[in-house]
Amino acid sequence: MQCAQSLAPTPAGRLPLEVTGREFPTNRGGLCQKGWTSAEVLRAKDRITTPLVRSSDGGYREADWNEALDLVADGIRGIQDRCGADGIAVFGGGGLTNEKAYALGKFARIALKTRFIDYNGRFCMSSAAAVSNRSLGMDRGLGFPLSDLGGADAVVVVGSNMAATMPPFVQHLAGARERGGLIVIDPRETATARLAKDGQGMHLAPVPGTDLVVLLALAHVILAEGLADRDYLDARTNGLDDIRRSVAAWWPERAEQVCGVPAEGLRSVARLLAAASPSHGGRGAYVLTGRGLEQSSQGTDGVSAAINVALLLGLIGREGSGFGPVTGQGNGQGGREHGQKSDQLPGYRMITDPAARAHVAQVWGIDPDDLPGPGVPAVELLTTLGEPGSPQGLLVHGSNVVVSAPNADRVRAALSRLELLVVCDMVPSETALMADVILPVTQWAEEDGTMTNLEGRIIRRRAAVAAPGQAQSELWILRELAARLGAPTGFSTDPGEVFMELTRASAGGKADYAGVTYERLDAGEELFWPVPAADHPGTPRVFLDGFPTPDGRARMIAVDHHGPRDDVRADAPLHLITGRVLQHYQSGAQTRRVDELNAAQPEPFVELHPVLADRLGLREGDIAALTTARGEALAAVRVSEAIRPDTVFMPFHWPGVGSANRLTNDATDPISGMPEFKVTAVDIAPARTTEEAAAL
């Protein structure tokens, strides 16, 4: 969420900084546990402070920077001499600053000349991004300031648990709750779903993998009961007839048979949303989506259905109403805008567009023909590493794929096939500990730069403390490697210089930062992209004057439900869903090193309904064995009435035998490349031996 903080150096001791929440439009002074304890990560007991090189005994030895970088450069050259430029791949992260994300994409394409680059944002926003571009002409996250949510009569949240994942977000839902209009669609009664109790809204708990059916039924009711905004649809959209035909089959009683949500509940939500919409005299309504809907082999169809509901009610492009996906990483938005994604160049330009290639090549001082073409999405990239004809070397920046990727054992096997694995990290993550070379890098409080948050707001990050030991910024590392590889000049280590180059490269693109400067941000200007000129005030609300599509109209795309690729069956009769907990983040590589967070949530667990636990002979605290078509995992049992009896929940922050992503499905959405993290068929039973229980 990019909560604003004030950082004050402390006297010599355990922590380098004191962290306090700062008054800011997004978090309004609030922080979650992860924010309050964030300074502890900077001085983690095992913080990497010097380059590490794999030694002959299989461990690591310290090296100076020259030796480490020479080894990396020699390894890259050796592989590329035999396999060509595409013998090396790059995997980035949604936590990198805009400057580092931009420099990484540039490095991949003009220093390595490889087409193989992608990043962990593929696991976050790719479905929502693909559909926003297709239907609305642009992907800008929420497309409106968070504070706008407070004025709405209704807010629908599909598959996001922001009360646990980003608690300061919740204050923006207060207005809708006061008016009884918070609607949460989630198979679990999460902390967010509980906010909708006691007359403050509604919680719908569909069968996992059927939230698309809920949205199709809502669209059916809106059309069947004449609740749509016909003037808006006639003036601003295309495709209504296709939508009418496609949702005709999803009347609420039929939808109930598939998704398990009572027909009257579906009708009530549709009517509540319609009453809140401006065309019916309401204050406004919003449809928000999260990974629960999007991390699916039908993730793009799910987001299309959510956008269709918002368009039917005339919400998008109206102040006080709208649609938006809730970004799940600190720079998930900026990270994909400026070059980490396999098919994109800076400014959200497509790498296959000749005009985009010409513009970026001119900024970089190269011939457009020298730019590589598009690569492949993350799952395809990671699972084919080391195979004949695939990359034999990988550089990883800001990601822990051994824990965070689906079908994680398959990814671990792929990494083990590589000739060269180089990881830039601050701690010895599970992925770093497979590397041939580990390079220590600076972190959030140790570096200048910018981030772009879930609203499209460009935010300054300022260094507050020196990095420990020999840790260096990725900007420095990329410059040093580029020089060793004989790449063109132009890899600055000054974040301000890199940002100014980024603004030139983005100029004229959808994500246009041309008018943004550090000076404007430091002066306190609130700048939301696009900002095409120095005198432009930025664009806090997009689509008010039309959609950036060829005809200026939004496209309604007809979709249908096909269900999960790995659905329940006799040998896997339960739905496994995954997600986050309050104390941990992503793969847990950082948060598992904070004592307070680890004490509060020390181990992996699986949540079961009491009826299911009783049927399986499992009690609170027992160790359960979970088995899917991909692998096995162990987890401590938690019994809760907040989950469906046909479903179990497991958070994904832990490695090893407790890794949820050893179980998850790496089947992907055909449009976005998003893997199907969120639902898979599972069998669960008591751990078979005391040794299994001890392993956890």
C-alpha positions in Angstrom: 0.0 0.0 0.0 3.1 2.2 0.4 2.1 3.6 3.8 3.9 6.9 4.6 6.4 6.7 7.4 8.7 9.1 9.3 12.1 7.6 10.0 14.4 8.9 12.7 17.9 7.6 13.3 18.3 6.1 16.8 21.3 5.9 19.0 23.6 2.9 18.4 21.7 -0.2 19.2 19.7 -3.0 17.7 17.6 -0.8 15.4 19.0 1.8 13.0 15.7 3.7 12.9 12.6 4.6 14.8 9.5 4.2 12.6 6.3 6.2 13.0 3.3 6.5 10.8 2.9 9.8 8.9 -0.3 11.6 8.0 -0.8 10.8 4.3 -3.9 10.3 2.1 -3.5 6.6 1.9 -2.7 5.4 5.5 -3.6 8.6 7.4 -0.9 8.0 10.0 -1.7 4.3 10.4 0.6 1.3 10.0 0.2 -2.4 10.4 2.4 -4.7 12.4 4.7 -5.1 9.4 5.1 -1.4 9.1 5.8 -0.8 12.8 8.5 -3.5 12.9 9.9 -2.8 9.4 13.2 -1.3 10.7 14.1 -4.7 12.3 14.6 -6.2 8.8 17.4 -3.7 8.0 19.5 -5.3 10.7 18.4 -8.9 10.5 20.8 -11.2 12.2 21.7 -12.9 8.9 21.7 -9.7 6.8 24.0 -10.3 3.8 26.6 -7.5 3.8 29.3 -8.9 1.5 29.2 -10.8 -1.8 29.1 -14.6 -1.3 30.4 -17.1 -3.8 29.7 -20.9 -3.8 32.7 -22.7 -2.4 34.0 -26.2 -3.3 32.4 -27.7 -0.2 29.0 -26.6 -1.3 28.8 -23.7 1.2 29.7 -20.0 0.7 32.8 -17.9 1.1 33.0 -14.2 1.2 34.4 -12.4 -1.9 35.1 -8.8 -2.8 33.0 -7.1 -5.4 35.5 -7.4 -8.2 35.8 -11.1 -7.9 32.1 -11.7 -7.5 31.2 -9.5 -10.5 33.9 -11.0 -12.6 32.6 -14.4 -11.9 29.1 -13.4 -12.9 30.2 -11.7 -16.1 32.4 -14.6 -17.1 29.5 -17.0 -16.5 27.1 -14.9 -18.5 29.6 -14.6 -21.4 30.3 -18.3 -21.4 26.7 -19.3 -21.6 25.9 -16.7 -24.2 28.8 -17.7 -26.4 27.4 -21.2 -26.5 23.6 -20.6 -26.3 23.2 -17.0 -27.7 21.8 -14.0 -25.9 18.7 -15.8 -24.8 20.8 -18.2 -22.8 20.5 -15.8 -19.8 17.2 -14.8 -18.2 16.2 -12.1 -15.6 13.5 -12.3 -12.9 12.6 -9.1 -11.1 10.4 -8.1 -8.3 7.5 -5.8 -7.4 9.5 -4.3 -4.5 12.1 -2.6 -6.7 11.9 1.1 -7.0 10.8 2.5 -10.4 14.4 3.4 -11.0 15.7 -0.1 -10.4 12.9 -1.7 -12.3 13.6 0.5 -15.2 17.3 -0.1 -15.1 16.8 -3.9 -14.8 14.6 -3.9 -17.9 17.1 -1.8 -19.8 20.0 -4.0 -18.7 18.3 -7.2 -19.8 17.5 -5.8 -23.2 20.7 -3.9 -24.2 23.4 -5.4 -22.0 22.3 -9.0 -22.0 20.2 -8.6 -25.2 17.9 -11.3 -23.9 14.2 -11.5 -24.4 13.7 -13.5 -21.3 12.7 -11.2 -18.5 9.6 -11.3 -16.3 8.9 -10.6 -12.6 6.8 -11.7 -9.7 4.1 -9.1 -10.5 3.0 -11.8 -13.0 1.7 -13.6 -9.9 0.0 -10.4 -8.7 -1.7 -8.1 -11.2 -1.4 -9.7 -14.6 -5.0 -10.8 -15.0 -6.4 -7.4 -13.9 -3.8 -5.6 -16.1 -4.6 -7.7 -19.2 -8.4 -7.0 -18.8 -8.0 -3.3 -18.0 -6.0 -2.8 -21.1 -8.4 -4.8 -23.2 -11.7 -3.4 -21.9 -10.7 0.1 -20.7 -7.7 0.9 -22.8 -5.4 1.3 -19.8 -4.3 -0.4 -16.6 -3.8 2.2 -13.8 -4.7 0.1 -10.8 -7.5 1.7 -8.9 -7.7 4.7 -11.3 -8.9 7.0 -8.4 -7.6 8.1 -5.0 -8.3 5.7 -2.1 -10.0 8.5 -0.3 -12.8 8.5 -2.9 -14.1 5.2 -1.5 -15.3 6.9 1.7 -18.1 8.7 -0.1 -19.7 5.6 -1.7 -22.9 3.9 -0.6 -21.5 0.5 -1.7 -18.2 -1.1 -2.1 -17.9 -4.7 -3.5 -14.7 -6.6 -2.6 -14.1 -9.7 -4.6 -11.3 -12.0 -3.3 -9.3 -9.5 -1.2 -8.7 -9.6 2.5 -7.3 -6.1 3.0 -8.1 -6.0 6.7 -5.3 -8.6 7.2 -3.0 -7.7 4.2 -3.1 -3.9 4.4 -5.1 -2.9 7.5 -4.8 0.9 7.0 -6.9 0.4 3.8 -10.0 -0.4 6.0 -10.6 3.1 7.1 -11.5 4.0 3.5 -14.4 1.5 3.8 -16.0 3.2 6.8 -18.5 5.2 4.8 -19.9 2.2 2.9 -20.0 0.2 6.2 -22.0 3.0 7.9 -24.5 2.9 5.1 -24.7 -1.0 5.1 -23.0 -1.2 1.7 -19.8 -3.3 2.2 -20.1 -6.5 0.2 -17.4 -9.1 0.6 -17.2 -12.1 -1.7 -14.8 -14.7 -0.3 -15.0 -18.5 0.6 -13.8 -17.6 4.2 -15.3 -15.3 6.7 -12.1 -13.2 6.7 -11.3 -10.2 8.8 -12.6 -8.1 5.9 -15.8 -10.2 5.6 -16.4 -9.7 9.3 -16.5 -5.9 8.7 -19.7 -6.5 6.7 -21.6 -8.0 9.7 -24.1 -6.4 12.0 -25.9 -4.5 9.3 -22.8 -3.0 7.7 -23.1 -5.1 4.5 -23.2 -8.7 3.3 -20.7 -11.6 3.0 -21.1 -14.1 0.2 -19.1 -17.3 0.6 -19.0 -19.0 -2.8 -17.6 -22.4 -3.6 -13.8 -21.8 -4.3 -13.3 -21.1 -8.0 -16.8 -19.9 -8.7 -16.6 -16.2 -7.9 -17.0 -15.6 -11.7 -20.4 -17.3 -11.4 -21.4 -14.8 -8.7 -20.5 -11.9 -11.0 -22.3 -13.4 -14.0 -25.4 -13.7 -11.8 -25.1 -10.1 -10.6 -25.0 -9.0 -14.3 -28.0 -11.2 -15.1 -30.1 -9.5 -12.3 -29.0 -6.0 -13.3 -30.2 -6.6 -16.8 -33.3 -8.7 -16.1 -34.6 -6.2 -13.6 -33.9 -3.1 -15.7 -31.3 -1.8 -13.2 -28.6 -0.9 -15.8 -27.6 2.6 -16.7 -28.8 2.7 -20.3 -27.8 6.2 -21.1 -24.2 5.5 -20.0 -24.1 2.2 -21.8 -25.3 3.8 -25.1 -22.9 6.7 -24.8 -19.7 5.1 -23.4 -19.6 1.3 -24.1 -19.7 -1.4 -26.8 -20.7 -5.0 -26.4 -23.9 -4.8 -24.5 -25.8 -7.3 -26.7 -23.0 -9.9 -26.2 -23.2 -9.4 -22.5 -27.0 -9.8 -22.5 -26.7 -13.1 -24.3 -23.8 -14.4 -22.2 -25.4 -13.8 -18.8 -28.9 -14.9 -19.8 -28.0 -18.5 -18.7 -26.9 -17.4 -15.2 -30.2 -16.7 -13.5 -29.7 -16.7 -9.7 -31.3 -20.1 -9.0 -28.9 -21.7 -11.6 -25.9 -19.8 -10.3 -26.8 -21.0 -6.7 -26.4 -24.6 -7.9 -22.8 -23.9 -9.0 -21.5 -21.3 -6.6 -23.5 -22.1 -3.5 -24.6 -18.6 -2.8 -28.4 -18.3 -2.2 -30.3 -16.8 -5.1 -31.9 -14.2 -2.9 -28.4 -13.2 -1.7 -27.3 -12.6 -5.3 -30.4 -10.6 -6.0 -30.0 -8.5 -2.9 -26.4 -7.6 -3.8 -27.3 -6.6 -7.3 -30.1 -4.4 -6.1 -27.9 -2.8 -3.4 -25.2 -2.0 -5.9 -27.8 -0.6 -8.3 -29.3 1.6 -5.6 -25.9 3.0 -4.8 -25.0 3.9 -8.4 -25.4 7.5 -9.6 -28.1 6.6 -12.2 -30.4 5.5 -9.4 -29.6 8.5 -7.2 -27.0 6.9 -5.0 -23.8 8.4 -3.7 -21.7 6.0 -5.8 -20.4 2.4 -5.9 -17.1 0.7 -6.4 -16.1 -2.8 -7.5 -12.7 -3.9 -6.2 -11.0 -7.2 -7.1 -8.1 -9.1 -5.5 -6.0 -12.2 -6.0 -8.8 -14.5 -4.9 -10.6 -13.7 -8.2 -7.5 -13.1 -10.4 -5.1 -16.0 -9.5 -7.0 -18.5 -11.6 -6.9 -20.1 -15.0 -10.0 -18.0 -15.7 -8.6 -14.9 -13.9 -9.0 -12.6 -16.9 -12.6 -13.8 -17.4 -13.3 -13.1 -13.7 -12.0 -9.5 -14.0 -13.9 -9.0 -17.2 -17.1 -10.0 -15.4 -16.3 -7.6 -12.6 -15.7 -4.8 -15.1 -18.9 -5.7 -16.9 -20.9 -5.3 -13.7 -19.3 -1.9 -13.1 -20.0 -0.8 -16.7 -23.6 -2.0 -16.6 -24.2 0.3 -13.6 -22.3 3.2 -15.2 -19.6 3.3 -12.5 -16.3 3.6 -14.4 -15.2 7.1 -15.4 -17.5 8.8 -12.9 -16.2 10.7 -9.9 -17.3 8.9 -6.8 -17.7 5.5 -8.4 -15.4 3.0 -10.2 -13.6 -0.3 -10.6 -10.1 -1.2 -9.5 -7.9 -4.2 -8.6 -6.2 -3.9 -5.2 -2.4 -4.2 -5.9 -0.7 -6.7 -3.8 3.0 -5.5 -3.8 4.5 -2.2 -2.8 5.6 -1.4 -6.4 3.5 -3.9 -8.3 2.2 -1.0 -10.3 5.4 0.8 -11.2 7.3 -2.5 -11.5 5.3 -3.5 -14.6 5.1 0.0 -16.1 8.7 0.5 -16.8 10.2 -2.7 -18.3 10.2 -5.8 -16.0 7.3 -7.5 -17.8 8.2 -9.9 -20.6 6.2 -7.9 -23.3 6.5 -4.3 -22.1 8.9 -1.4 -22.5 9.0 1.7 -20.3 5.8 3.8 -20.2 3.6 0.8 -20.5 4.6 0.4 -24.1 4.2 -2.9 -25.8 7.5 -4.4 -27.1 6.0 -5.5 -30.3 4.8 -2.0 -31.3 7.3 -0.5 -33.8 6.7 3.0 -32.7 7.3 2.0 -29.0 10.5 0.3 -30.0 11.7 3.3 -31.9 10.9 5.7 -29.1 12.7 3.7 -26.4 15.6 2.8 -28.6 16.2 6.5 -29.3 16.3 7.2 -25.6 18.7 4.3 -25.1 20.9 5.3 -28.0 20.5 2.0 -29.9 19.0 0.8 -33.2 15.4 -0.4 -32.7 16.3 -3.6 -34.5 18.7 -4.4 -31.7 15.9 -4.6 -29.1 14.8 -8.2 -28.5 11.2 -9.3 -28.9 8.8 -10.4 -26.2 9.8 -13.1 -23.8 7.5 -15.6 -22.0 5.4 -15.3 -18.8 6.9 -16.2 -15.4 5.6 -19.8 -15.0 6.8 -20.8 -18.5 10.1 -19.1 -17.9 10.8 -20.6 -14.5 9.7 -24.2 -15.2 11.7 -24.5 -18.4 15.0 -23.2 -17.0 18.0 -25.4 -17.7 16.2 -27.4 -20.4 17.7 -27.6 -23.9 16.9 -24.5 -25.8 15.9 -22.6 -22.7 18.0 -20.2 -20.5 20.9 -21.8 -18.7 21.5 -18.8 -16.4 19.2 -16.7 -14.3 19.7 -13.3 -12.5 17.1 -12.8 -9.7 16.3 -9.4 -8.2 13.9 -9.0 -5.3 12.0 -12.3 -5.5 12.0 -15.6 -3.7 10.6 -18.0 -6.3 11.4 -21.2 -4.5 8.7 -20.3 -2.0 6.4 -17.9 -4.0 6.0 -19.7 -7.3 3.3 -22.3 -7.9 4.3 -26.0 -8.0 7.4 -24.9 -6.1 9.2 -28.2 -6.2 9.1 -28.0 -10.0 10.7 -24.6 -9.8 13.3 -25.7 -7.4 14.2 -28.6 -9.8 14.5 -26.1 -12.6 16.8 -23.8 -10.7 19.0 -26.8 -9.8 19.5 -27.4 -13.6 21.0 -24.0 -14.2 24.7 -23.5 -15.0 24.6 -20.0 -13.3 22.2 -18.6 -10.7 22.8 -15.1 -9.3 20.6 -13.7 -6.7 20.6 -10.1 -5.4 19.1 -10.0 -1.9 19.5 -8.6 1.6 18.9 -11.9 3.4 19.7 -15.5 2.5 16.3 -16.4 1.2 15.5 -19.9 0.1 16.2 -18.9 -3.5 19.4 -17.1 -2.6 20.7 -20.3 -0.9 20.5 -22.1 -4.3 22.7 -19.4 -6.0 26.2 -19.7 -7.3 26.7 -16.0 -6.4 24.7 -13.9 -3.9 25.1 -10.1 -4.2 24.1 -7.9 -1.1 21.8 -5.0 -2.0 20.4 -1.9 -0.3 16.8 -1.8 1.0 14.0 0.7 1.4 15.4 3.0 4.1 18.9 2.9 2.5 18.1 4.2 -1.0 16.5 7.1 -2.9 14.0 6.6 -5.6 10.3 6.5 -6.4 7.5 4.0 -6.1 4.0 4.0 -7.7 1.3 2.8 -5.4 -2.1 1.1 -6.0 -3.7 4.4 -6.9 -1.1 5.3 -9.6 0.3 7.8 -7.2 4.1 8.4 -7.6 5.8 8.5 -4.3 9.3 9.6 -3.2 11.5 7.2 -1.2 14.4 8.9 0.6 17.5 7.3 2.1 17.5 7.6 5.9 20.4 5.4 7.0 23.6 4.0 5.4 23.6 0.4 4.2 25.6 -2.0 6.3 28.9 -3.5 5.1 29.5 -3.7 1.4 25.8 -3.7 0.3 25.2 -1.8 -2.9 22.3 -0.6 -4.9 21.2 -2.6 -7.9 21.9 0.5 -10.0 25.6 0.2 -9.1 25.6 -3.6 -9.7 23.9 -3.2 -13.1 26.4 -0.5 -14.2 29.4 -2.7 -13.2 28.0 -5.7 -14.9 27.1 -3.8 -18.1 30.7 -2.4 -18.2 32.2 -5.9 -17.9 29.9 -7.2 -20.7 30.9 -4.4 -23.0 27.4 -2.8 -23.1 26.7 0.7 -24.2 27.2 3.4 -21.6 24.2 4.9 -20.0 23.8 3.0 -16.7 23.9 5.7 -14.1 24.1 5.0 -10.4 22.3 8.2 -9.5 18.6 7.5 -8.9 17.7 11.1 -9.9 19.5 10.7 -13.3 17.9 7.3 -13.9 14.4 8.7 -13.1 14.9 11.6 -15.6 15.8 9.0 -18.2 12.7 7.0 -17.2 10.5 10.1 -17.7 11.9 10.5 -21.3 11.4 6.8 -22.1 7.8 6.9 -20.8 6.9 10.2 -22.6 3.9 9.6 -24.8 3.2 6.1 -23.4 0.1 5.2 -21.4 2.1 5.4 -18.2 3.5 8.9 -19.0 5.8 10.3 -16.3 7.3 13.0 -18.6 6.2 15.8 -16.3 7.3 14.3 -13.0 10.4 15.4 -11.3 11.9 14.8 -7.9 11.6 18.5 -7.2 7.8 18.4 -7.8 7.4 15.4 -5.5 9.7 16.9 -2.9 7.6 20.0 -2.9 4.6 17.9 -1.9 2.7 17.8 -5.2 0.3 14.8 -5.4 1.1 13.4 -8.9 -0.8 10.5 -10.3 0.2 9.3 -13.8 -0.3 10.2 -16.6 1.7 13.4 -16.1 2.6 14.3 -19.7 4.1 17.8 -19.1 5.9 19.8 -16.4 2.9 22.0 -16.0 0.4 19.1 -15.9 -1.2 18.5 -12.5 -1.4 14.7 -12.9 -4.5 12.6 -13.3 -5.9 11.4 -10.0 -9.1 10.0 -11.7 -8.8 8.4 -15.1 -11.6 7.8 -17.7 -13.6 10.9 -16.8 -13.4 12.2 -20.3 -13.4 8.9 -22.2 -11.5 5.7 -22.5 -8.1 5.5 -24.3 -9.4 2.9 -26.7 -9.6 3.5 -30.5 -13.2 4.7 -30.4 -13.1 6.2 -26.9 -15.6 3.6 -25.6 -15.1 0.8 -23.1 -15.4 -2.7 -24.4 -17.7 -5.2 -22.6 -16.3 -8.7 -23.1 -18.6 -11.7 -22.9 -17.2 -14.5 -20.7 -18.3 -17.8 -19.2 -17.3 -20.0 -16.3 -15.3 -23.2 -16.8 -14.1 -23.8 -13.3 -10.6 -24.7 -11.9 -8.2 -26.8 -13.9 -7.7 -29.1 -10.9 -11.2 -29.6 -9.5 -12.3 -31.8 -6.6 -12.5 -35.6 -7.2 -12.5 -38.8 -5.3 -8.8 -38.8 -4.3 -8.8 -35.1 -3.7 -12.2 -34.2 -2.4 -11.6 -30.8 -0.9 -10.8 -27.3 -2.2 -7.5 -25.8 -1.0 -7.3 -22.0 -1.1 -4.2 -20.0 -0.2 -3.6 -16.5 1.0 -1.8 -14.2 3.5 -1.9 -13.6 7.2 -1.5 -10.3 9.0 2.0 -10.7 10.3 3.8 -12.0 7.1 4.3 -10.9 3.6 4.8 -12.8 0.3 7.4 -15.6 0.8 8.2 -14.4 4.4 11.9 -14.0 3.6 11.9 -10.7 5.5 9.0 -10.9 7.9 10.1 -14.4 9.2 13.2 -12.6 10.4 11.3 -10.2 12.7 11.0 -11.7 16.2 7.7 -10.0 17.0 6.1 -11.2 13.8 7.5 -14.6 14.0 6.3 -15.0 17.6 2.8 -14.0 16.6 2.7 -16.4 13.6 5.5 -18.9 13.9 4.5 -21.8 11.7 2.4 -22.8 8.7 -1.1 -23.9 9.4 -4.2 -25.3 7.7 -7.6 -24.0 8.6 -10.5 -26.4 8.7 -14.2 -26.2 9.6 -15.1 -28.1 12.8 -17.3 -30.5 10.8 -14.5 -31.4 8.4 -12.0 -31.7 11.2 -14.3 -34.1 13.1 -14.9 -36.2 10.0 -11.1 -36.4 9.4 -10.2 -37.1 13.0 -8.2 -33.9 13.3 -8.0 -31.7 16.4 -6.6 -28.2 17.0 -2.8 -28.4 16.9 -2.5 -31.7 15.2 -0.2 -32.0 12.2 -2.1 -32.6 9.0 -0.6 -34.0 5.7 -2.0 -32.3 2.6 -1.6 -34.0 -0.8 -2.3 -32.6 -4.3 -1.3 -33.7 -7.8 1.9 -31.6 -7.4 3.2 -32.7 -4.0 2.8 -32.9 -0.3 3.0 -30.5 2.7 2.5 -30.6 6.4 0.8 -28.0 8.5 -0.6 -27.5 12.0 -4.4 -27.7 12.2 -6.5 -24.7 13.2 -10.2 -25.3 13.6 -12.5 -22.4 12.6 -16.2 -21.9 11.7 -15.0 -19.1 9.4 -14.5 -21.4 6.5 -16.7 -23.6 4.3 -16.8 -27.3 5.3 -15.7 -28.3 1.8 -12.6 -26.0 1.9 -9.3 -25.7 3.7 -7.1 -22.6 3.8 -3.3 -22.5 4.0 -1.1 -19.3 4.0 1.9 -19.4 1.7 4.6 -17.6 3.7 6.7 -20.6 4.7 9.3 -22.8 2.9 10.1 -26.5 3.2 7.6 -29.1 4.3 5.1 -26.3 5.3 5.2 -24.7 1.9 1.7 -24.2 0.5 3.1 -23.6 -3.0 4.4 -27.2 -3.1 0.7 -27.9 -3.6 -0.6 -25.2 -5.8 -1.3 -25.6 -9.5 0.9 -23.9 -12.1 -1.8 -24.1 -14.8 -2.1 -20.6 -16.2 -4.7 -18.2 -17.6 -4.3 -18.3 -21.4 -4.3 -14.5 -21.7 -2.5 -13.2 -18.7 -0.1 -16.1 -17.8 -1.4 -15.9 -14.2 -1.1 -19.2 -12.4 -4.0 -20.8 -10.6 -2.7 -20.3 -7.0 -6.1 -19.8 -5.4 -7.9 -23.1 -5.7 -6.8 -26.7 -6.2 -8.1 -30.1 -5.2 -6.5 -31.6 -2.1 -6.7 -34.6 0.2 -6.0 -34.1 3.9 -5.3 -36.6 6.6 -3.5 -36.8 9.9 0.3 -36.9 9.6 1.2 -40.6 9.1 4.2 -40.7 11.5 5.7 -38.9 14.4 8.7 -38.1 12.2 6.4 -36.2 9.8 5.0 -34.2 12.7 8.5 -33.5 14.0 9.6 -32.3 10.5 7.3 -29.3 10.8 
